[in-house]
Amino acid sequence: QQYIRAEIENFDFDAVFEIDSFTLNIIRPDTCFFKEVISIGNKFGSAVAEALMSIKKNDIVIFKKIYAIGPEGRQRLLSPIVFTITD
C-alpha cells in the first residue's frame, strides 16, 4: 500500500473523498518507543514509508487526524484506523 484512501461502502452512488492529510503514530507497548509522522495528501511519503518499515510484532499502528474533502467540497475529520501487528 502506498497511500491512504476513504470510501463509503454500500452507498447508493460512488462518493469520492480526497485525503487532505493524516497523522501516523507507531507505539511499541513493551518499550518507550513512539513515532509520529504528519503527512500532507494521501500518499505515503518517505517519512511514512520509513516509519512503517520499522514496525515490529505487537506494535500498534494508528492513522489518525485523517482529514478528507468530500464530494460537497467540505473538509471533514474521519475516524482513526488502528492496527495491532501480529506477525
TORPADREN-731977 format. One record per residue (C-alpha): z, y, x. Coordinates in nm, 3 decimals. Each point is the difference from the previous one (the first is absolute). Layout:
// TORPADREN-731977
        c3        c2        c1
         Z         Y         X
...
//
This chain:
// TORPADREN-731977
        c3        c2        c1
     0.000     0.000     0.000
    -0.093     0.340     0.140
     0.104     0.229    -0.285
     0.225     0.036    -0.303
    -0.143     0.028    -0.350
     0.119     0.041    -0.356
    -0.148    -0.173    -0.304
     0.100    -0.038    -0.363
    -0.037    -0.360    -0.115
    -0.088    -0.102    -0.357
    -0.102     0.352    -0.099
    -0.282     0.088    -0.241
    -0.207     0.169     0.270
    -0.004     0.036     0.378
     0.238     0.278     0.097
    -0.056     0.099     0.361
     0.294     0.132     0.202
    -0.050     0.156     0.341
     0.295    -0.042     0.236
     0.095     0.339     0.143
     0.282    -0.110     0.233
     0.271    -0.261     0.051
     0.298    -0.080     0.219
     0.050    -0.335     0.172
     0.351    -0.121     0.087
     0.082    -0.314     0.196
     0.360    -0.118     0.002
     0.128    -0.285     0.215
     0.320    -0.118    -0.174
     0.160    -0.178     0.299
    -0.025     0.308     0.227
     0.001     0.377    -0.020
    -0.381     0.004     0.013
    -0.159     0.246    -0.242
    -0.353     0.139     0.016
    -0.153     0.268    -0.222
    -0.363     0.111     0.001
    -0.144     0.266    -0.231
    -0.371    -0.036    -0.070
    -0.245     0.239    -0.163
    -0.272    -0.169    -0.206
    -0.023    -0.369    -0.082
    -0.114    -0.146     0.334
     0.234    -0.170     0.246
    -0.039     0.224     0.303
     0.100    -0.103     0.350
     0.371     0.084    -0.053
     0.019    -0.214    -0.317
    -0.197    -0.285     0.160
     0.224     0.008     0.309
     0.314    -0.006    -0.214
    -0.131    -0.293    -0.207
    -0.084    -0.193     0.316
     0.367     0.018     0.098
     0.138    -0.172    -0.311
     0.200    -0.320     0.035
     0.138    -0.267    -0.230
     0.262     0.140    -0.245
    -0.116     0.360     0.047
    -0.020     0.210    -0.313
    -0.321     0.202    -0.033
     0.003     0.284    -0.251
    -0.288     0.218    -0.110
     0.160     0.295    -0.176
    -0.068     0.361    -0.089
    -0.346    -0.116    -0.105
    -0.177     0.300    -0.146
    -0.324    -0.059    -0.189
    -0.242     0.222    -0.185
    -0.096    -0.151    -0.335
    -0.320     0.031    -0.203
     0.131     0.318    -0.165
     0.037     0.164     0.344
     0.381     0.014    -0.009
     0.208    -0.123     0.294
     0.269    -0.254    -0.085
     0.267    -0.191     0.188
    -0.045    -0.379    -0.023
     0.270    -0.266     0.020
     0.086    -0.140     0.344
    -0.141    -0.334     0.119
     0.252    -0.221     0.184
    -0.073    -0.313     0.205
     0.238    -0.232     0.179
    -0.176    -0.179     0.285
     0.061    -0.375    -0.024
    -0.224    -0.135     0.278
//
